[in-house]
């Protein structure tokens, strides 16, 4: 996971490479694609694993790279390149899932399905376990709310109705909960 | 093919040419539709006399077409830049409501209602729908070179832009300049084309 500063630096680097690419520098373009490929692969895998379709990761990665080649002109230099890349990746993942007749009315609704690769399955189980452990340390119902919002994709409105709270309260609970979680992670790393 | 090979192949391929801009294509559509209006239904006979009414009508329809063009540009990107959209939308609504209000207090209702019993009403419905449908196919083809974030929204915007541009083109034939008439007789086909394109878009736009 990149820190905010690292993420900004990466975005600046990518923007510079895009600008150079637009000026016709082939070497910068190659470097851009080489930098993006692992990012796209990770991002696609994290989306596909929710539908148990990790086997499609490489195909989707290649489709995203082709889309980058064809649609780079739609990137607005004033905006974050990483955000643009995520949007393209998300579109291509949904496209690939639809093509394979996967019911993807919404990626959020897809939830976590069984992954195709057993190694991924073990990794996900481990991540799920760690996440549950961390969330259970928060004051109830903060853990449940964060899990529902960030993992299950439930909306703030639905949570407000479920817990009979205002939407602002839900947002405050999530904000404070996430702060506590990051403090807990930082503490566990330090010790 | 391996991803590394694809990267090598892509980096050696020339960058694809930037597609035509929506503004340019909308202007070309407007020129075609205006030319069609001149040669088929013909220009309104009082065009040289009714200066102010024509200008007012063109401003009303042109503002909607401008808004549509703005929305179309936004719809064609993976990340929309909605800055200024709401303000533009409110200004457009205020322009229409202001014009309608002014007409309602200065013109008898029976006269306004009479406009809908003229041949202009079905003609407006027909021609704006026709122009909108033709323009939509051109814009749909162009949208395939872009990367819309929401295909249905992109489709609806295509229909809206094509039909409003068609409305501007056709307005040179129609002799009725009433804002109420413009809103309804031009608005209905614009709405119809937008809804149809919203339904059809994701079947035709692939990127």
Contacts between the chains, C-beta under 8 A, distances in Angstrom:
chain1	res1	chain2	res2	distance
A	21	B	15	7.0
A	22	B	15	7.6
A	24	B	15	7.4
A	26	B	11	5.9
A	26	B	12	7.1
A	29	B	10	7.7
A	29	B	11	5.0
A	29	B	15	7.6
A	30	B	7	6.7
A	30	B	8	7.5
A	30	B	11	3.6
A	33	B	7	4.5
A	33	B	10	6.0
A	33	B	11	5.9
A	34	B	7	6.0
A	37	B	3	5.7
A	37	B	7	6.3
A	41	B	3	7.8
A	58	B	3	6.5
A	61	B	3	5.9
A	62	B	1	7.3
A	62	B	3	5.8
A	62	B	6	5.4
A	65	B	3	7.1
A	65	B	6	6.0
A	65	B	7	6.8
A	65	B	10	6.4
A	66	B	6	7.5
A	66	B	10	7.2
A	67	B	147	7.1
A	67	B	207	6.9
A	69	B	10	4.8
A	69	B	13	7.1
A	69	B	15	7.7
A	69	B	16	7.2
A	70	B	16	5.7
A	70	B	207	7.7
A	71	B	78	7.5
A	71	B	146	7.2
A	71	B	147	4.2
A	71	B	207	6.6
A	72	B	15	7.1
A	73	B	16	7.8
A	73	B	18	4.7
A	73	B	19	7.3
A	74	B	76	6.7
A	74	B	77	5.0
A	74	B	78	6.2
A	74	B	146	5.7
A	74	B	147	4.5
A	76	B	77	6.6
A	76	B	79	7.3
A	76	B	81	6.2
A	78	B	81	7.7
A	79	B	79	5.8
A	79	B	81	6.9
A	83	B	79	5.8
A	84	B	78	5.7
A	84	B	79	5.6
A	87	B	78	3.7
A	87	B	79	5.2
A	87	B	149	6.1
A	88	B	78	5.3
A	88	B	147	6.7
A	91	B	78	6.6
A	91	B	147	7.4
A	91	B	149	7.3
A	91	B	207	7.7
A	95	B	206	7.8
